[in-house]
Amino acid sequence: MLRYNVSHSGDISILKVDGKLDCLTVPEVRPEIDKFVERDVKKVILDASGIELLDSSGVAVIVSLFKRLRAVGGDVRIAALGGQPKSIFNLLRLDRALPVFPTVEEATKGF
């Protein structure tokens, strides 16, 4: 099961995801991610503190959001990545391409 919500801090959108971000749940969250691009949102933080499991589909949707926002002058930051999702990021070296911060608060600084 996947739960997500979007909150805002000034001009920053924060996508909080809880549960498994995998091939079964990515279709649920993809429309919300598409809205960021449609609404010309430039600053997004993915609060990954509640992600229990991340598979290749989850990685793909995160990388897609990153690429789409970068293409229009925006940016994505990852916050509170831990457990298995952090291991996946490290294994794929995504932590070198995507900015990862220990907390949402840290991710908002200097945006």
N, C-alpha and C positions, 0 to 999 in steps of 0.2 A: 504494500500500500504506500502511496505517496501523498504527502500533504505539502502545500506550498502557499505562500502569501507574499504579496509585494507591499512594501512600505516605502516611505520617502523621507529623506532628510535633506531639505533644501532641494537642490537640483540632482541629487543622487537617488537612484532607485535601488532598493535592497530586496533581492529575491531570496527568501528564506525557504530552504528545501528540507523536508524531513522524510525519512524513509529510504526506500531503495530507488536509485536513479538508474534504471536498467531498461532493457528492450521492451518490457511490458509497461513501464510507467512513463517513459520519455514522451509518447504521444499525448499524455495528459498535460505536460508542462510546456511542450513546444509552442502551442498557441500564445501562451503568456510571453515567451521569449520573442516570438514574432512581433508582438505588440510593442516591445522596446524599439525595434527598428521602425515600425510603422509610425510611432509617436515621436520619432526623432530624439529618443533618449540617448544621451551621450555618456552618462556615467552610471555604471551598474556594479553593484557588489553582490556576489553570490555568497550568501551566508551558508556555508557547508557544514555547520556544526551539527546538524541533524541528519546528515546523509550517512546511512548505515552501510550501504553497498553501492559501488559504482562499477558498471561494466562498460564495454566499448561503446554502447549506444549512449550512455550517459556522458562519457568523454566526448563523443562526437557532438552532442548538443552544446556542451560547454565551449568547445573549440569553435563551433559554428557561430555561436553568439559573439565570441571574441573577434573572429574574423569579420563578421558583419558590422559590428560596431566600429572596429578599427578602420574599415573601408569608408566610413562616413565621419571619421574624426573623433570617434568615441573610444571608450576604454572599459574593460572589465577587470575587476579585482576579485580574488577569491579570499574568503575569510574563514577562519576557524576550521581548517581542514584537518581531519584526524583519522586514525584507524586505517581501515582498508582503503578508503578513498585517497588518503595521503600516500599510502604505499603505491597505489596505481600512478598517482602524479609523479612520484619519485622515479618509479620504474620507467615510465615513458618520458621522463625528463620535462614534463609539462611545467614543473615548478621553475624552470629556467625561462620558459616562454610567457607564462602567465604570472602576474604578480600575486604572490600568496602572502597573507598577513595573519598574525595570530588571532586577531579579533576584528569585529566589524568596525569598532572605534578606530583602531589602527589603520584599517583600510580606507577610512574616510579622510584621514589626515593627508594634506598635500594633494588631494585629488584635483 
